[in-house]
């Protein structure tokens, strides 16, 4: 399933939905109420709350997800007709528009990216022995088509990073590597927009990675059952049609199992948490000359079996 968050009008509130294979969209909140009212679906009283947001669906666990699967199979039925929406009538938002906490991020997780970073600074290459972690505040998250803010008063070295993101579906702590996939709800795309000058100035990554609008996410969450091997996906990034990044997730230094196990050691991962798993080589600051972003640029991130996330860069 491809799970989306959308609005019906430019100023409308976020609603959870399903992006259907037949070209339509199913408003799952409306579909739930229609199914219960008609007697087609028997559900616990508190289940209605789950279908007010994608985060709610994830947080309510297997029961809500089973209902969602039923909706997907029933989407073409006459009973669901009133819950269908034309794609041209909606605006896609980030699948989790306002995460409950910071987006977890992994740094320096592809060998070639590590090498290009050290080369750009004229330093000897040193591969990480341990996973490097940082985070991006919830205010960084924007959806497909939304503008990536470029404020020249704040930064003049804005860069891009395509990343596979994992959405946690089952809360856990001290998760074993062997059990890691059991805690994954699905996958999406993140563009880890980075202000390189702020990273250098503050000698750490939080500020440079934490500007408003610096975490484009989407276009949807693909549920884990649709991607049997997330460790072998092609990912690319283009700027104005020029291919900049191209790799496979098999090239990660620390794989998804290791990331989840390490991150959860002594720290609870909750349903709805998002983990960006690192970017490959080809970032703008490491090019000669540098290929950093400017207002008017169009950035396209694509990951195999997930989709394409497109965002313009806009001056603010």
C-alpha positions as CSV (number, residue, x, y, z in Angstrom):
1,X,0.0,0.0,0.0
2,X,1.0,3.6,-0.6
3,X,-0.2,5.7,2.3
4,X,-0.5,9.4,1.9
5,X,-1.4,12.6,3.8
6,X,-3.3,15.1,1.7
7,X,-5.5,18.2,1.8
8,X,-8.6,18.8,-0.3
9,X,-8.0,22.6,-0.6
10,X,-4.8,24.7,-0.5
11,X,-5.7,25.6,3.1
12,X,-7.4,22.4,4.1
13,X,-6.3,20.3,7.0
14,X,-4.3,17.1,6.6
15,X,-6.2,13.8,5.9
16,X,-4.9,10.3,5.6
17,X,-5.4,8.4,2.4
18,X,-4.4,5.6,0.1
19,X,-2.8,6.3,-3.3
20,X,-4.6,3.7,-5.4
21,X,-3.2,1.8,-8.4
22,X,-6.3,2.6,-10.5
23,X,-5.4,6.4,-10.5
24,X,-7.6,7.5,-7.6
25,X,-7.2,8.4,-4.0
26,X,-9.2,6.9,-1.1
27,X,-10.0,9.2,1.9
28,X,-9.6,6.6,4.6
29,X,-11.2,8.7,7.3
30,X,-14.3,9.0,5.2
31,X,-14.1,5.3,4.1
32,X,-13.9,4.2,7.7
33,X,-17.1,6.1,8.7
34,X,-18.9,4.9,5.6
35,X,-18.0,1.2,6.3
36,X,-19.0,1.4,10.0
37,X,-22.3,3.2,9.2
38,X,-23.3,0.6,6.6
39,X,-22.4,-2.3,8.9
40,X,-19.8,-3.5,6.5
41,X,-17.0,-3.0,9.1
42,X,-17.1,-3.9,12.8
43,X,-14.5,-1.9,14.7
44,X,-13.7,-1.0,18.3
45,X,-15.1,2.4,19.4
46,X,-11.6,4.0,19.7
47,X,-10.6,2.9,16.2
48,X,-12.1,6.0,14.6
49,X,-9.4,8.1,16.1
50,X,-6.8,6.0,14.3
51,X,-8.0,7.1,10.9
52,X,-7.6,10.9,11.6
53,X,-3.9,10.8,10.6
54,X,-1.2,8.5,9.2
55,X,0.6,8.7,12.6
56,X,-2.6,7.5,14.2
57,X,-2.9,4.5,11.9
58,X,0.7,3.5,12.6
59,X,0.3,4.1,16.4
60,X,-2.8,1.9,16.6
61,X,-0.8,-1.1,15.3
62,X,-1.8,-4.2,13.6
63,X,-5.6,-3.8,14.0
64,X,-5.7,-0.4,12.3
65,X,-3.3,-1.6,9.6
66,X,-5.5,-4.7,8.9
67,X,-8.5,-2.4,8.5
68,X,-6.5,-0.2,6.1
69,X,-5.6,-3.3,4.0
70,X,-9.3,-4.1,3.9
71,X,-10.1,-0.6,2.6
72,X,-7.5,-1.0,-0.1
73,X,-9.1,-4.2,-1.4
74,X,-12.6,-2.6,-1.1
75,X,-11.6,0.7,-2.7
76,X,-13.3,0.0,-6.0
77,X,-16.6,-1.1,-4.5
78,X,-19.8,0.9,-4.8
79,X,-19.9,1.3,-1.1
80,X,-16.5,3.2,-1.1
81,X,-17.4,5.5,-4.1
82,X,-18.2,8.4,-1.8
83,X,-14.7,8.1,-0.2
84,X,-12.8,8.3,-3.5
85,X,-11.2,11.6,-4.5
86,X,-9.7,12.6,-7.8
87,X,-5.9,13.1,-7.7
88,X,-6.2,16.5,-9.4
89,X,-8.4,17.7,-6.5
90,X,-5.8,17.0,-3.7
91,X,-2.5,18.4,-2.6
92,X,0.0,15.9,-1.4
93,X,1.6,16.7,2.0
94,X,4.5,14.9,3.8
95,X,3.1,11.5,4.8
96,X,3.9,12.4,8.4
97,X,3.5,16.2,8.2
98,X,4.6,16.9,11.8
99,X,6.5,14.0,13.4
100,X,6.0,13.6,17.2
101,X,9.7,14.0,17.7
102,X,12.8,14.8,15.7
103,X,13.6,12.8,12.6
104,X,16.6,10.5,13.4
105,X,19.4,10.7,10.8
106,X,22.5,8.7,10.0
107,X,25.6,10.4,8.7
108,X,28.4,9.1,6.6
109,X,26.8,5.8,5.8
110,X,28.1,5.2,2.2
111,X,31.8,4.6,1.5
112,X,32.0,6.9,-1.6
113,X,30.2,9.7,0.3
114,X,32.7,9.5,3.1
115,X,35.6,9.5,0.6
116,X,34.3,12.6,-1.3
117,X,33.7,14.4,2.0
118,X,37.3,14.0,3.1
119,X,38.7,14.7,-0.4
120,X,36.8,18.0,-0.5
121,X,38.6,19.0,2.7
122,X,42.0,17.6,1.7
123,X,42.0,15.1,4.5
124,X,42.9,11.4,4.7
125,X,39.9,9.1,4.5
126,X,38.7,7.5,7.7
127,X,35.7,5.3,7.6
128,X,33.4,5.5,10.7
129,X,33.7,2.7,13.2
130,X,30.4,3.5,14.8
131,X,27.1,4.8,13.4
132,X,27.1,8.6,13.3
133,X,23.7,10.0,14.4
134,X,22.0,13.4,14.4
135,X,18.5,14.7,14.1
136,X,16.2,17.2,12.3
137,X,13.4,19.0,14.2
138,X,9.8,18.4,13.2
139,X,9.7,21.9,11.7
140,X,12.1,20.8,9.0
141,X,9.5,18.5,7.4
142,X,7.8,19.6,4.1
143,X,5.9,17.6,1.5
144,X,6.1,16.9,-2.2
145,X,6.1,20.0,-4.3
146,X,6.7,22.3,-1.4
147,X,9.4,24.9,-1.7
148,X,12.8,24.3,-0.1
149,X,13.5,27.7,1.5
150,X,16.7,29.5,0.5
151,X,17.3,32.5,2.8
152,X,20.6,34.1,1.8
153,X,20.7,36.0,5.1
154,X,21.0,32.6,6.9
155,X,23.0,30.4,4.5
156,X,24.6,30.6,1.1
157,X,25.7,27.0,0.9
158,X,22.5,24.9,0.6
159,X,23.0,21.3,-0.4
160,X,20.9,18.1,-1.1
161,X,21.1,14.5,0.0
162,X,18.7,11.7,-1.1
163,X,18.0,9.1,1.6
164,X,15.9,6.0,2.2
165,X,13.8,6.6,5.3
166,X,12.4,4.0,7.6
167,X,9.1,4.5,9.4
168,X,8.9,2.6,12.7
169,X,5.7,0.7,13.2
170,X,6.2,-1.1,16.5
171,X,7.6,0.5,19.6
172,X,10.7,-1.2,21.1
173,X,13.9,-0.7,23.0
174,X,17.1,-2.7,22.8
175,X,15.9,-4.3,19.5
176,X,18.0,-7.2,18.3
177,X,19.3,-6.9,14.7
178,X,17.5,-10.2,13.9
179,X,14.2,-8.6,15.0
180,X,14.7,-5.2,13.4
181,X,12.5,-5.7,10.4
182,X,9.6,-6.6,12.6
183,X,9.6,-3.0,13.8
184,X,9.4,-1.4,10.4
185,X,6.0,-0.1,9.2
186,X,7.2,1.1,5.8
187,X,9.6,3.3,3.8
188,X,9.6,6.8,2.3
189,X,12.1,9.2,0.7
190,X,13.8,12.1,2.6
191,X,16.0,14.8,1.0
192,X,18.3,15.8,3.8
193,X,18.8,19.5,2.9
194,X,22.0,20.8,4.5
195,X,23.4,24.3,5.1
196,X,27.1,23.4,4.7
197,X,28.3,26.8,6.0
198,X,26.3,26.4,9.2
199,X,27.6,22.9,9.7
200,X,31.2,24.1,9.5
201,X,30.5,27.3,11.6
202,X,28.9,25.5,14.5
203,X,31.2,22.5,14.4
204,X,28.3,20.1,14.6
205,X,25.4,19.2,12.3
206,X,22.2,20.1,14.1
207,X,21.9,23.8,13.1
208,X,23.0,23.1,9.5
209,X,20.6,20.3,9.1
210,X,17.8,21.8,11.1
211,X,16.5,24.8,9.2
212,X,12.8,25.1,8.5
213,X,11.8,23.2,5.3
214,X,15.1,21.3,5.2
215,X,13.5,17.8,5.3
216,X,11.3,17.2,2.2
217,X,9.6,13.8,2.8
218,X,7.3,11.7,0.6
219,X,5.6,11.3,-1.7
220,X,4.1,8.5,0.5
221,X,4.9,5.7,2.8
222,X,5.2,2.3,1.0
223,X,4.3,-0.4,3.5
224,X,7.1,-2.9,4.4
225,X,5.3,-5.9,2.7
226,X,5.7,-4.2,-0.7
227,X,9.5,-4.0,-0.4
228,X,10.9,-7.5,0.5
229,X,14.5,-6.3,0.3
230,X,15.0,-2.7,1.3
231,X,18.8,-3.3,1.3
232,X,18.9,-3.5,-2.5
233,X,17.1,-0.4,-3.8
234,X,18.4,2.0,-6.5
235,X,18.3,5.6,-5.4
236,X,19.1,8.7,-7.5
237,X,19.0,12.5,-7.2
238,X,18.8,15.1,-10.0
239,X,19.0,18.9,-10.0
240,X,17.3,20.5,-13.0
241,X,17.5,17.2,-14.8
242,X,21.2,16.6,-14.2
243,X,22.0,13.3,-12.4
244,X,24.0,14.1,-9.3
245,X,23.6,11.0,-7.1
246,X,23.2,7.3,-8.1
247,X,23.7,4.3,-5.8
248,X,22.1,1.3,-4.3
249,X,21.1,0.8,-0.6
250,X,23.3,-2.3,-0.6
251,X,26.3,0.1,-0.5
252,X,25.5,1.3,3.1
253,X,28.2,0.9,5.6
254,X,25.7,0.2,8.4
255,X,22.6,-1.6,7.2
256,X,19.0,-1.1,8.4
257,X,19.1,-3.9,10.9
258,X,22.3,-2.4,12.5
259,X,20.9,1.1,12.5
260,X,17.7,0.1,14.3
261,X,19.5,-2.1,16.8
262,X,22.1,0.6,17.6
263,X,19.6,3.5,17.7
264,X,17.3,1.6,20.1
265,X,20.0,0.6,22.5
266,X,18.9,2.2,25.7
267,X,16.5,4.5,23.8
268,X,12.9,3.7,22.9
269,X,11.9,3.8,19.3
270,X,8.2,4.5,19.0
271,X,5.6,3.8,16.3
272,X,5.7,6.7,13.9
273,X,9.4,7.5,14.4
274,X,11.3,8.2,11.1
275,X,14.9,7.3,10.5
276,X,16.8,8.7,7.5
277,X,19.6,6.2,6.7
278,X,22.3,8.3,5.0
279,X,23.2,9.5,1.5
280,X,25.5,8.3,-1.2
281,X,28.2,10.3,-3.1
282,X,27.4,13.1,-5.4
283,X,26.5,15.9,-3.0
284,X,27.0,19.4,-4.2
285,X,29.7,20.7,-1.9
286,X,32.1,17.9,-3.0
287,X,31.8,18.7,-6.7
288,X,34.5,20.7,-8.5
289,X,33.3,23.4,-8.8
290,X,30.7,23.0,-6.1
291,X,27.2,22.3,-7.3
292,X,25.2,23.8,-4.5
293,X,21.5,24.8,-4.7
294,X,20.1,28.1,-5.8
295,X,16.6,29.6,-6.0
296,X,14.7,28.2,-9.0
297,X,16.4,24.8,-8.9
298,X,14.2,21.7,-9.1
299,X,15.4,18.7,-7.0
300,X,14.2,15.2,-7.8
301,X,14.8,12.3,-5.5
302,X,13.9,8.8,-6.7
303,X,14.1,5.4,-4.9
304,X,13.2,2.2,-6.6
305,X,9.8,0.7,-5.6
306,X,8.9,3.9,-3.7
307,X,8.6,6.7,-6.1
308,X,9.8,10.3,-6.8
309,X,10.0,13.3,-4.5
310,X,10.2,16.6,-6.3
311,X,10.8,20.0,-4.7
312,X,11.7,23.5,-6.0
313,X,14.2,25.7,-4.2
314,X,12.6,29.1,-3.4
315,X,14.0,32.4,-2.2
316,X,12.6,33.6,1.1
